[in-house]
């Protein structure tokens, strides 16, 4: 058995954590984990990940929970600010798009 250390999570230059060797964000795996999904179920959502990568990402999260939770809360706050700005700056366009999507969904169910 090797004592070699394996990194299951990398941090990008933008500060985003990703599952090492993939484009899947740690946040995506953590959100599924919070929902109570098993590693096997998480793999169904992200088939490019191995079970080892998923277990490793969860272990990384549990070992660094305070830091990761803080970063995810900051990320959520930033996304909410962007959403609010988008609503403010593009409200009429977004309303038209939502109305078109609703009309399309009603047409498909008829």
N, C-alpha and C positions, 0 to 999 in steps of 0.2 A: 504494500500500500504506500502510495506516495504522500509526502508531506507538502507537496506543491500547492501553493495558494492559487485559487481560481477566482477571478473577478467576474461576478455575475451581473454587475451593473457598472455602466460607464456614465460619466457626466460630459455632456457636449460643451463646446465653447460658449454656448448661449446659456448654460447652466441647467439644461434639461437632463434628467436621468433617463437612460435607456437601458433595456436589457442588453447586456453585452452581446455583440455580434448580430444585432437585429436593429430594426427601426421601431420596435415596440417600446412605448414609453413605460417607465416604471409605474407611472400614475395609472395607466390602463390596467396593469396587473393588480395594483393595490386596490383600485375601485372594485374589481371583480372579487378580490379577497374580502373586502369589506362587505360585499353582498353575500358572503358565505359560500362562494363557489369553491369547489375542490380544485386542486391543480389540474386534474384531468378535464374538468369542465372549462377551466381557464384555457387549456390547450385547445379545446374546441373553438373558442373565440379567437385564438391566435395560433393557428396550426403551424406557423413557421417556427414556433418555440418548442424546444424539447422540454420534457418534464423536469430534467435537471436544471435547465435555465429558469423555469418557473419556480421550483423549490428554492433555487439560489436567490432569485429576486425577492421572494417572500422572506427568506432569511435575512437578506440585506435590509429590507424594510423593518423587520422586527428588531434588528440590531441598531438601526438608526431611526427609530420611530419618531422621536421628538423632532429631529431635523427634517425628516421627510414630510411629516404632517404639517410642519410650519411652512415648508416650501409649497406643498399642495394648497394650503389655505391662501398663501400669497398669490399663487397661480389662479385660483378660483376668483379671488378679488380682482385681479387684473382682467380676467375674462369678463367678469360682470361689468367692469368699467367700459370695456370695449363694446359689450352688448348694448349698454345704455347709450353710449355715444352713437352707435349705429342706428338705434331706434330714433334718437333725436335728429340725426343728420339725414336719415333715409326713410323716415316714417311713411310718407305717402307711397314710395316705391315698395317697401316691405308690405304695406297693407294690400297693394294690388297683387303682389306675388302670393300672399296668403289667400286672398280671395280666389285667384286663379287655381291654386292648389286645391282648395275646398271644392270649387266647381268641378275640377277634374276628378276628384275622388267621388263626388256624388254621381258623376256620369258613369264611372266604372261600376258602381254598385247598383245602378238601375237596370 
